[in-house]
């Protein structure tokens, strides 16, 4: 019997048990991962809006300082207009005064706009921070629930993963390559046994000569319909044991048949 195929068939069985284990946890692991991503995104948004608040505050503070200086210049230029001796000096002072007044007006409008923007940013920051706190609380509760679920299956998962590693080490690379390629595409089932002359995966008929060859248990086939690895019954029996015989309740059938005839 081909040991590599034997271990590969058992590997498939272990992987299905692992799949069932993951499915038993429901959508909670995916939901927790999604919530973690949402919390991280919210944190980044809160950090960004805090940077925006700091930037607007810094710009507003700088412009406020400039406004104080410009007001002093305006007052100084107005006073100098009365001390000039020539028209040229008067025109120069007037030009500087008008420029300072224009800049003062522009800065005051900018500071006013920044005040409104800053107020809105702080309101947004407060709301986003509260949303983040709520999201973190919800995430903590979900992570606690997930930890409890994982704790119930942790030991079983460890044992299965250990067994999987042992089995995989005894499977030929060629078989593992096919297995790893087919399994994701076929709902997690890449290896099946032949059953009554048909593929155990898609239930299409296998050529009779190939059926006879697979019965020896020393080779495999790839189903021409579904692409799964097909092994012979000896390998399946070695892993799963002898299948239970199908029995019929003959007396019941005869009794039911008799009742129908009487009717």
C-alpha positions in Angstrom: 0.0 0.0 0.0 1.3 3.5 -0.9 2.1 5.1 2.5 2.1 8.6 1.0 -1.5 8.2 -0.2 -2.4 6.6 3.1 -1.2 9.6 5.0 -2.7 12.0 2.4 -6.1 10.4 2.8 -5.9 10.7 6.6 -4.6 14.3 6.2 -7.8 15.1 4.3 -9.8 13.7 7.2 -8.0 15.8 9.8 -8.3 18.9 7.7 -12.1 18.4 7.5 -12.2 18.1 11.2 -10.3 21.4 11.5 -12.7 22.9 9.0 -15.7 21.7 11.1 -14.0 23.1 14.2 -13.7 26.5 12.6 -17.2 26.4 11.3 -18.5 25.6 14.8 -17.2 29.0 16.0 -19.6 30.7 13.6 -19.1 34.2 12.3 -17.6 35.5 15.6 -13.9 35.3 14.6 -14.6 37.2 11.3 -16.8 39.7 13.2 -14.1 40.3 15.7 -11.5 40.9 13.0 -13.8 43.2 11.2 -14.4 45.2 14.5 -10.7 45.4 15.1 -10.2 46.9 11.7 -13.0 49.4 12.3 -11.6 50.4 15.6 -8.2 50.9 14.1 -9.7 53.0 11.3 -11.6 55.1 13.9 -8.4 55.6 15.9 -6.6 56.9 12.9 -9.5 59.3 12.1 -9.5 60.6 15.7 -5.7 61.1 15.6 -6.1 63.0 12.3 -8.8 65.3 13.5 -6.7 66.0 16.6 -3.8 67.0 14.3 -6.2 69.2 12.4 -7.3 70.9 15.6 -3.7 71.5 16.6 -2.8 72.9 13.2 -5.8 75.3 13.1 -5.0 76.4 16.7 -1.4 77.1 15.8 -2.3 79.0 12.6 -4.9 81.0 14.5 -2.4 81.8 17.3 0.2 83.0 14.7 -2.3 85.2 12.9 -3.6 86.6 16.2 0.0 87.6 17.0 0.3 89.1 13.5 -2.9 91.1 14.1 -1.5 92.6 17.2 1.7 93.7 15.4 -0.3 95.1 12.4 -2.6 97.1 14.7 0.5 98.6 16.3 1.8 99.4 12.8 -1.5 101.0 11.8 -1.5 103.2 14.8 2.2 104.1 14.2 1.7 105.0 10.6 -1.4 107.1 11.4 0.7 109.1 13.9 3.6 109.5 11.4 1.2 111.0 8.8 1.1 114.2 10.9 4.9 114.4 11.2 5.9 114.1 7.5 7.4 117.2 5.8 7.0 116.3 2.1 4.3 114.9 -0.1 6.6 112.0 -1.0 7.0 111.0 2.6 3.2 111.3 3.1 2.5 109.1 0.1 5.0 106.5 1.4 3.5 106.4 4.8 0.0 106.2 3.4 1.0 103.3 1.2 2.4 101.4 4.2 -0.7 102.3 6.3 -3.1 101.0 3.6 -1.0 97.8 3.2 -1.0 97.2 6.9 -4.8 97.9 7.1 -5.4 95.4 4.2 -3.3 92.7 5.8 -5.0 93.4 9.2 -8.4 93.0 7.6 -7.4 89.8 5.8 -5.9 88.3 9.0 -9.0 89.2 11.1 -11.3 87.5 8.5 -9.0 84.4 8.5 -9.0 84.2 12.3 -12.8 84.5 12.3 -13.1 81.6 9.8 -10.6 79.6 11.8 -12.6 80.1 14.9 -15.7 78.7 13.3 -13.7 75.8 11.8 -12.0 75.1 15.1 -15.3 74.9 16.9 -16.7 72.4 14.4 -13.5 70.3 14.5 -13.6 70.1 18.3 -17.3 69.0 18.2 -16.4 66.4 15.6 -13.4 65.3 17.7 -15.6 64.9 20.8 -18.2 62.9 18.9 -15.6 60.7 17.2 -13.8 60.1 20.5 -17.1 59.0 22.0 -17.8 56.7 19.1 -14.3 55.2 19.4 -14.9 54.6 23.1 -18.2 52.8 22.4 -16.5 50.7 19.6 -13.7 49.7 21.9 -16.2 48.6 24.6 -18.1 46.5 22.0 -14.9 45.1 20.7 -13.8 44.1 24.2 -17.0 42.3 24.8 -16.7 40.4 21.5 -13.1 39.5 22.2 -14.1 38.1 25.5 -16.9 36.0 23.9 -14.4 34.8 21.3 -11.9 33.8 23.9 -14.5 31.7 25.6 -15.4 30.0 22.3 -11.7 29.3 21.5 -11.0 28.0 24.9 -13.6 25.3 24.4 -11.9 24.0 21.3 -8.3 25.0 21.9 -7.0 21.6 23.0 -8.8 19.7 20.2 -7.4 22.2 17.7 -3.9 21.8 19.0 -4.1 18.0 18.8 -5.5 18.1 15.2 -2.8 20.6 14.1 -0.1 18.4 15.6 -1.5 15.3 13.9 -1.7 17.3 10.6 1.9 18.3 10.8 2.9 14.7 11.4 0.9 13.4 8.5 2.0 16.2 6.1 5.7 15.3 6.8 5.0 11.8 5.4 3.2 12.9 2.2 5.2 13.1 -1.0 5.7 16.7 -2.3 4.0 15.8 -5.5 0.8 14.7 -3.7 0.9 17.7 -1.4 1.1 20.0 -4.4 -2.0 18.6 -6.0 -3.8 18.5 -2.6 -3.0 22.2 -1.8 -4.1 23.2 -5.3 -7.4 21.3 -5.4 -8.6 21.6 -1.8 -9.4 25.4 -1.8 -11.3 25.0 -5.1 -13.4 22.0 -4.1 -14.9 23.1 -0.8 -12.0 21.7 1.3 -12.3 18.2 -0.2 -9.3 17.2 -2.4 -9.0 13.5 -1.7 -11.8 10.9 -2.0 -12.1 7.2 -2.2 -13.7 5.3 -5.0 -17.2 4.0 -4.1 -19.0 1.4 -6.2 -17.0 2.4 -9.2 -17.7 6.1 -9.0 -15.7 9.1 -7.7 -16.5 9.8 -4.1 -16.4 13.5 -4.8 -18.6 14.1 -7.8 -20.1 10.6 -8.2 -19.1 10.3 -11.9 -18.2 6.8 -13.1 -14.6 5.8 -13.1 -13.3 3.5 -16.0 -13.4 -0.1 -14.9 -9.7 -0.8 -15.6 -8.8 2.1 -13.4 -11.1 0.8 -10.6 -9.3 -2.5 -10.7 -5.9 -0.7 -10.5 -7.0 1.4 -7.5 -8.1 -1.6 -5.6 -4.5 -2.5 -5.1 -4.0 0.6 -3.0 -0.6 1.5 -4.5 -1.6 4.3 -6.8 -4.0 7.2 -7.2 -6.0 8.8 -10.0 -7.2 12.3 -10.7 -10.9 12.5 -11.5 -11.4 13.8 -15.0 -14.6 15.5 -14.0 -13.9 17.2 -10.7 -10.1 17.1 -10.5 -10.0 15.5 -7.0 -7.4 12.8 -6.1 -9.1 9.4 -6.0 -7.7 6.5 -3.9 -8.7 2.9 -3.7 -10.9 1.3 -1.1 -8.0 -0.4 0.7 -6.6 3.0 1.7 -10.0 4.3 2.8 -10.6 1.1 4.9 -7.2 1.4 6.5 -8.1 4.9 7.7 -11.8 4.8 8.2 -12.3 1.1 9.0 -14.6 -1.3 7.3 -17.9 0.3 6.2 -21.0 -0.8 8.1 -23.1 -3.2 6.0 -26.5 -1.8 4.8 -29.4 -3.8 6.4 -33.0 -3.8 5.6 -36.0 -4.6 7.8 -37.4 -7.4 5.6 -40.3 -8.2 7.9 -41.4 -4.6 8.0 -41.2 -4.4 4.2 -43.3 -7.6 3.8 -45.8 -6.4 6.4 -46.2 -3.1 4.6 -46.4 -4.9 1.3 -49.2 -7.2 2.7 -51.2 -4.2 3.9 -51.0 -2.6 0.5 -52.2 -5.9 -1.2 -55.2 -6.2 1.3 -56.2 -2.7 0.4 
